């Protein structure tokens, strides 16, 4: 009887041990912490060609996607381990604060207000506010030429208002629901110019159906330092910075720029130095 009791106790202990191990293994697979878990959740834009775009077949393309995939691999995750999550501009800080994503690469400009809430690795791209015009339009050679022109941006954006306030007070602002609508208006000559970050404009102009139809003004109206957002105090910041430095040194950064922006003749800035924020 004594032997039976010991055996039963051992069996119970073994069962409990196996259960605990199984639970621990499951948690590790879903951790997405960048420190050994198989899965990682990354926030990107879903609607910006050339940067972060969800295609009809459920794939993801763009410069931010390429950068994020490289970084994830350096953190120990294969592309199939990545769960892509849409990170709309207004939701980015909330997604990080709640832990819904491990990091965000979504045309996320570093500024002092955002740095109060989240940390940034990078920057990994220096963009500028610019304008996009039709390829055959030579009437807009400097920002002041936008006076009396129809200037488009999306509702809620400050880009067009910046132009009107600081550079061309007589510009006729046109606010549309999305950049694609602005682009259609530009192509159909309903509007004269579209303004936002030059990287975003180059992404649209690089689409196969738009190649050769548009050109960037090259005005550099602002500095936009794109960083990778992480939770405040996250140890991922330094690890991502190391990955970004490697991405530049091994030529991958230049490859991604040419692949995603090249057809628009985008005159990009050189890869920025990690931690060097150009105000």
KAUR-V589436 format. One line per field, one symbol per residue. phi: phi as a letter, one per 30 degrees, with the letter a starting at -180 (. if undefined). Layout:
BEGIN
phi: ???
END
This chain:
BEGIN
phi: .ddddddddddddddddddddddddddddcdidibkddcbcbcbdcbbeibbbcdedicbbkdddddddddedddjbdedddcdbdbdedcdddedddidbdabbahcddbdddddcbcbcjdcaccbdbbcbddcccdccbedddeicdccadejdcdddddddcbbdcdcdbccdaddddddddddidbcabbaddddddddddeedceicbbddidhdacbcdbcdbeeidddedddedddddeddcideddddddccedchddddeeddeiccdd
END
